[in-house]
Amino acid sequence: MFFASDNAGPAHPKVMEALIDANNGYALGYGADPIMDEVRAQIRDLFEAPKAAVYLVINGTSANSILLGTMAQPWETIFCADVSHIAEDECNAPEFYSQAKLTLVPTEHAKMAPDALHAKITAEETRGVHGPQRGPVSLTQVTERGTLYSLDEIEELTEVARDFGLKTHLDGARFANALVALDCTPAEMSWKAGIDTVSFGGTKNGALGVEACVIFDPDLAWEFELRRKRGGHLLSKHRYLSAQMQAYLTDGLWLDMARSANARCDQLAEGLRGHNSVELLFEPQANMIYFQMPRSEHQRMLDSGAVYYVTSGDPASGDPDEMLTGRLVTDWAMTPQGVTQFLDLLRG
C-alpha cells in the first residue's frame, strides 16, 4: 500500500541486470562508452529526430536545470506553471543554473492556458534595461496534479512562445505515463508540437537513476555540454547511466511500465469514486491522484499502514471532520492486489 511516489518504487530487474552486465571490464568514461552510442541512436529513432543531441544525467532536477540554463540568459525570465515542479520542488535549481528568474503563470487543473501565458509574456520587456527580458517557456507533462496537456494544447502554448521568438522546454519526468495515456508518439508530444528540448524521464518509471536531455536544436548542444560539466553532472563512469537507459528503452520496457502504472491508477481512481467521503480534485489522467477526505479517515489509513502524502494540514492534529488533501501515485511495480488492499482498508 505504498503510494507516496513513483520515486519510491524499485528499479526494474532488467535495468539492474543491465548495470551488472555493464560492470564487466573497462569502458571509456564521460559518455564515450559504446552503450551510449546505441542509446543515442535509440532515442533519435524514438523521437524521429536523427540530428537530435542526446545527453544523460542522473536526475530530473539536473535535466531541467541544465536545459533551462542552456536556453535562458541570466537577464531573462522563464515562464512556467505556478504549480510546476521547477517552481515548487527544485529548491531554485533552475534559477541557480540559469541565473534567470521564474515567472509563474496561473493555471486551471495545473495547466497553463494560451491566454494566460500570452498575458504573462506580454507583461515582460516593458521596462527596458531595468526589467527582466523574455526567456523560454517550460511545460510539465504529466503536470504536478496528475493532469495532461493534449497535443493540441501543447501546440497552442508553443505557438504563443514562437510568436514572441521564445523556445519551449518540456519537463517530462513522467513522459512515458503521458505518452501511453495520450496514445501518441514521442515526436508528436515534442518537436512536432513545437517543443525545443525535453527532459525525458526514466527514474520515476523503473530506472535506478537516469534522465535523458533531448535537444532538437543542434546549436544548443555544445553549450549544454559545457554547462553539464561546469555544473558537476557529467559522470565519469557514464556507462552506468547508458546501461540503464538502454535497458529502459529495449523492447518497449519503458512503455510497458508506464502502462502498468497508469492501469493501477485507473483501478485506484475507480475505487475512490465509490467512497462517499472521498472527493477527487482533478480527473486522474496518468498515474497520480489528488483527493480530499476527512482528517480522521487519513489518520486511520496512515495508522493502518497505508503510505502516501497528506499535502494540506496535519493528519494527526485538528478537527477530525476537516477535509485534507492527499496525493496517491502509482508506479510500475504496484500490483492490482496492492490497490485492492488499499481500497478494502478505506472501506473499513
VEXROLO-574823 format. One record per residue (C-alpha): residue in one letter; x, y, z. Coordinates in nm, 3 decimals. Example, Ala and Ser with C-alpha at 12.3 -4.5 7.8 and 13.67 -1.06 7.14 Angstrom:
BEGIN
   r        px        py        pz
   A     1.230    -0.450     0.780
   S     1.367    -0.106     0.714
//
This chain:
BEGIN
   r        px        py        pz
   M     0.000     0.000     0.000
   F     0.285     0.234    -0.089
   F     0.151     0.531    -0.286
   A     0.386     0.807    -0.171
   S     0.573     0.847    -0.500
   D     0.686     0.665    -0.811
   N     1.036     0.760    -0.691
   A     0.988     0.514    -0.405
   G     0.934     0.205    -0.617
   P     1.206    -0.044    -0.712
   A     1.414    -0.033    -1.026
   H     1.309    -0.291    -1.282
   P     1.516    -0.615    -1.271
   K     1.614    -0.570    -1.637
   V     1.764    -0.232    -1.550
   M     1.959    -0.387    -1.263
   E     2.076    -0.672    -1.485
   A     2.199    -0.421    -1.741
   L     2.404    -0.247    -1.474
   I     2.566    -0.576    -1.375
   D     2.644    -0.655    -1.738
   A     2.795    -0.310    -1.788
   N     3.020    -0.363    -1.487
   N     3.244    -0.610    -1.671
   G     3.582    -0.488    -1.786
   Y     3.671    -0.138    -1.892
   A     3.492     0.134    -2.087
   L     3.577     0.490    -2.173
   G     3.418     0.747    -1.945
   Y     3.223     1.072    -1.976
   G     2.979     0.938    -2.235
   A     3.234     0.786    -2.473
   D     3.121     0.432    -2.385
   P     2.983     0.222    -2.673
   I     2.650     0.172    -2.495
   M     2.588     0.548    -2.515
   D     2.625     0.534    -2.894
   E     2.342     0.281    -2.901
   V     2.128     0.484    -2.659
   R     2.171     0.797    -2.867
   A     2.054     0.608    -3.176
   Q     1.760     0.458    -2.984
   I     1.638     0.796    -2.864
   R     1.684     0.959    -3.204
   D     1.477     0.681    -3.358
   L     1.206     0.711    -3.092
   F     1.176     1.085    -3.144
   E     1.213     1.064    -3.524
   A     1.491     1.320    -3.486
   P     1.814     1.194    -3.645
   K     2.006     1.512    -3.561
   A     1.889     1.550    -3.201
   A     2.157     1.592    -2.938
   V     2.111     1.339    -2.655
   Y     2.277     1.353    -2.314
   L     2.224     1.164    -1.989
   V     2.216     1.293    -1.633
   I     2.130     1.126    -1.306
   N     1.808     1.305    -1.203
   G     1.524     1.526    -1.317
   T     1.637     1.839    -1.138
   S     1.969     1.841    -1.321
   A     1.797     1.765    -1.653
   N     1.552     2.053    -1.615
   S     1.802     2.297    -1.472
   I     2.084     2.244    -1.718
   L     1.850     2.251    -2.016
   L     1.688     2.573    -1.895
   G     2.030     2.717    -1.818
   T     2.125     2.645    -2.178
   M     1.808     2.810    -2.308
   A     1.791     3.120    -2.084
   Q     2.023     3.413    -2.028
   P     2.077     3.549    -1.673
   W     1.880     3.863    -1.753
   E     1.578     3.669    -1.878
   T     1.276     3.510    -1.711
   I     1.149     3.156    -1.761
   F     0.771     3.121    -1.792
   C     0.620     2.820    -1.617
   A     0.304     2.700    -1.444
   D     0.251     2.823    -1.090
   V     0.240     2.459    -0.975
   S     0.526     2.332    -1.194
   H     0.795     2.109    -1.049
   I     1.065     2.365    -1.135
   A     0.879     2.621    -0.925
   E     0.769     2.403    -0.634
   D     1.020     2.125    -0.585
   E     1.366     2.205    -0.717
   C     1.500     2.442    -0.449
   N     1.564     2.718    -0.706
   A     1.799     2.492    -0.905
   P     1.669     2.626    -1.240
   E     1.743     2.979    -1.117
   F     2.083     2.865    -0.987
   Y     2.191     2.709    -1.315
   S     2.040     2.974    -1.544
   Q     2.064     3.279    -1.314
   A     1.728     3.373    -1.466
   K     1.408     3.426    -1.268
   L     1.087     3.227    -1.291
   T     0.761     3.394    -1.389
   L     0.467     3.189    -1.266
   V     0.168     3.159    -1.498
   P    -0.170     3.095    -1.328
   T    -0.324     2.759    -1.406
   E    -0.650     2.570    -1.414
   H    -0.623     2.197    -1.337
   A    -0.245     2.261    -1.315
   K    -0.226     2.360    -1.682
   M    -0.135     2.692    -1.840
   A    -0.379     2.833    -2.092
   P    -0.258     3.020    -2.403
   D    -0.424     3.346    -2.298
   A    -0.267     3.335    -1.952
   L     0.075     3.258    -2.096
   H     0.039     3.535    -2.355
   A    -0.053     3.786    -2.084
   K     0.250     3.697    -1.871
   I     0.490     3.716    -2.164
   T     0.339     4.048    -2.278
   A     0.389     4.194    -1.931
   E     0.767     4.146    -1.952
   E     1.017     4.353    -2.152
   T     0.819     4.664    -2.057
   R     1.092     4.838    -1.854
   G     1.381     4.828    -2.095
   V     1.715     4.760    -1.929
   H     1.559     4.780    -1.583
   G     1.342     4.469    -1.608
   P     1.381     4.102    -1.699
   Q     1.380     4.006    -2.064
   R     1.160     3.732    -2.206
   G     1.305     3.382    -2.190
   P     1.194     3.024    -2.258
   V     0.863     2.861    -2.168
   S     0.864     2.539    -1.964
   L     0.575     2.290    -1.962
   T     0.532     1.994    -1.726
   Q     0.386     1.674    -1.872
   V     0.239     1.493    -1.669
   T     0.151     1.803    -1.463
   E     0.217     1.817    -1.092
   R    -0.151     1.743    -1.025
   G    -0.176     1.438    -1.249
   T    -0.344     1.609    -1.545
   L    -0.229     1.611    -1.906
   Y    -0.187     1.863    -2.182
   S    -0.342     1.733    -2.502
   L    -0.128     1.753    -2.815
   D    -0.338     2.047    -2.934
   E    -0.288     2.226    -2.602
   I     0.089     2.181    -2.622
   E     0.090     2.317    -2.975
   E    -0.122     2.617    -2.876
   L     0.125     2.705    -2.600
   T     0.432     2.662    -2.818
   E     0.270     2.884    -3.079
   V     0.238     3.157    -2.818
   A     0.606     3.115    -2.736
   R     0.707     3.125    -3.102
   D     0.503     3.440    -3.160
   F     0.744     3.607    -2.916
   G     1.050     3.432    -3.058
   L     1.086     3.208    -2.748
   K     1.186     2.845    -2.716
   T     0.995     2.581    -2.517
   H     1.116     2.313    -2.276
   L     0.915     2.006    -2.172
   D     0.968     1.866    -1.824
   G     0.892     1.502    -1.898
   A     0.979     1.331    -1.571
   R     0.663     1.126    -1.637
   F     0.692     1.147    -2.015
   A     0.613     0.776    -2.059
   N     0.296     0.794    -1.849
   A     0.170     1.086    -2.055
   L     0.264     0.920    -2.383
   V     0.071     0.599    -2.323
   A    -0.227     0.793    -2.186
   L    -0.244     1.008    -2.499
   D    -0.162     0.714    -2.729
   C     0.078     0.921    -2.934
   T     0.443     0.911    -3.040
   P     0.738     1.086    -2.871
   A     0.773     1.308    -3.177
   E     0.406     1.410    -3.164
   M     0.438     1.509    -2.799
   S     0.760     1.703    -2.853
   W     0.912     1.864    -3.159
   K     0.609     1.810    -3.385
   A     0.410     2.012    -3.130
   G     0.676     2.283    -3.117
   I     0.891     2.168    -2.823
   D     1.264     2.251    -2.847
   T     1.409     2.046    -2.559
   V     1.283     1.756    -2.348
   S     1.375     1.621    -2.008
   F     1.297     1.255    -2.085
   G     1.242     1.079    -1.755
   G     1.345     0.730    -1.654
   T     1.388     0.740    -1.278
   K     1.018     0.763    -1.188
   N     0.936     0.483    -1.429
   G     1.158     0.195    -1.325
   A     1.516     0.316    -1.372
   L     1.763     0.342    -1.086
   G     1.856     0.700    -1.169
   V     1.881     0.832    -1.525
   E     1.717     1.103    -1.738
   A     1.783     1.194    -2.100
   C     1.816     1.552    -2.216
   V     1.695     1.566    -2.576
   I     1.779     1.880    -2.771
   F     1.625     1.926    -3.114
   D     1.828     2.240    -3.197
   P     2.189     2.128    -3.258
   D     2.311     2.485    -3.197
   L     2.236     2.439    -2.825
   A     2.431     2.116    -2.789
   W     2.783     2.243    -2.715
   E     2.664     2.493    -2.456
   F     2.468     2.215    -2.284
   E     2.782     2.001    -2.268
   L     2.977     2.284    -2.111
   R     2.704     2.361    -1.858
   R     2.665     1.994    -1.766
   K     3.038     1.966    -1.697
   R     3.060     2.300    -1.516
   G     2.757     2.208    -1.306
   G     2.909     1.879    -1.190
   H     2.669     1.650    -1.375
   L     2.899     1.483    -1.628
   L     2.952     1.140    -1.475
   S     3.295     0.988    -1.523
   K     3.165     0.628    -1.510
   H     2.894     0.722    -1.755
   R     2.836     0.366    -1.877
   Y     2.614     0.304    -1.575
   L     2.376     0.574    -1.696
   S     2.394     0.443    -2.052
   A     2.320     0.086    -1.943
   Q     2.011     0.190    -1.752
   M     1.870     0.389    -2.042
   Q     1.945     0.114    -2.291
   A     1.757    -0.144    -2.083
   Y     1.476     0.104    -2.022
   L     1.419     0.153    -2.395
   T     1.481    -0.202    -2.519
   D     1.173    -0.397    -2.633
   G     0.942    -0.119    -2.515
   L     1.007    -0.182    -2.144
   W     0.955     0.188    -2.065
   L     0.609     0.180    -2.224
   D     0.509    -0.145    -2.053
   M     0.599     0.000    -1.713
   A     0.409     0.321    -1.779
   R     0.100     0.129    -1.891
   S     0.111    -0.076    -1.572
   A     0.142     0.233    -1.352
   N    -0.144     0.407    -1.533
   A    -0.365     0.098    -1.512
   R    -0.319     0.080    -1.136
   C    -0.407     0.448    -1.112
   D    -0.728     0.386    -1.308
   Q    -0.814     0.100    -1.074
   L    -0.745     0.315    -0.770
   A    -0.947     0.611    -0.901
   E    -1.246     0.390    -0.977
   G    -1.245     0.260    -0.622
   L    -1.212     0.605    -0.473
   R    -1.510     0.730    -0.673
   G    -1.726     0.478    -0.495
   H    -1.639     0.606    -0.149
   N    -1.873     0.871    -0.009
   S    -1.611     1.053     0.199
   V    -1.363     1.093    -0.089
   E    -1.358     1.377    -0.342
   L    -1.124     1.367    -0.642
   L    -0.983     1.716    -0.702
   F    -0.871     1.651    -1.060
   E    -0.968     1.384    -1.308
   P    -0.672     1.142    -1.299
   Q    -0.519     1.103    -1.643
   A    -0.192     0.919    -1.582
   N    -0.053     0.779    -1.256
   M    -0.127     1.046    -0.994
   I    -0.439     1.127    -0.790
   Y    -0.517     1.428    -0.573
   F    -0.812     1.379    -0.344
   Q    -0.975     1.509    -0.028
   M    -1.125     1.323     0.266
   P    -1.174     1.391     0.638
   R    -0.871     1.412     0.864
   S    -0.998     1.116     1.066
   E    -1.001     0.896     0.757
   H    -0.648     0.998     0.660
   Q    -0.528     0.921     1.010
   R    -0.699     0.581     1.011
   M    -0.544     0.487     0.676
   L    -0.196     0.601     0.776
   D    -0.215     0.428     1.113
   S    -0.318     0.107     0.936
   G    -0.012     0.100     0.712
   A    -0.107     0.297     0.402
   V     0.180     0.517     0.283
   Y     0.104     0.839     0.094
   Y     0.140     1.213     0.139
   V    -0.116     1.440     0.300
   T    -0.036     1.771     0.134
   S    -0.253     2.006     0.341
   G    -0.269     2.008     0.717
   D    -0.152     1.770     0.986
   P    -0.347     1.443     0.977
   A    -0.264     1.379     1.343
   S    -0.397     1.703     1.489
   G    -0.711     1.909     1.436
   D    -1.081     1.882     1.359
   P    -1.143     1.518     1.261
   D    -1.403     1.624     1.005
   E    -1.182     1.880     0.828
   M    -1.117     1.783     0.467
   L    -0.746     1.739     0.394
   T    -0.579     1.685     0.059
   G    -0.387     1.368    -0.014
   R    -0.175     1.253    -0.307
   L    -0.155     0.898    -0.437
   V     0.099     0.793    -0.701
   T     0.123     0.451    -0.865
   D     0.440     0.308    -1.016
   W     0.522     0.017    -1.247
   A     0.564    -0.229    -0.958
   M     0.228    -0.165    -0.791
   T     0.007    -0.473    -0.819
   P    -0.372    -0.499    -0.857
   Q    -0.372    -0.669    -0.518
   G    -0.192    -0.373    -0.362
   V    -0.460    -0.137    -0.489
   T    -0.738    -0.369    -0.373
   Q    -0.581    -0.387    -0.027
   F    -0.579    -0.007    -0.003
   L    -0.942     0.021    -0.118
   D    -1.056    -0.254     0.118
   L    -0.889    -0.073     0.405
   L    -1.057     0.252     0.302
   R    -1.395     0.082     0.305
   G    -1.322    -0.029     0.660
//
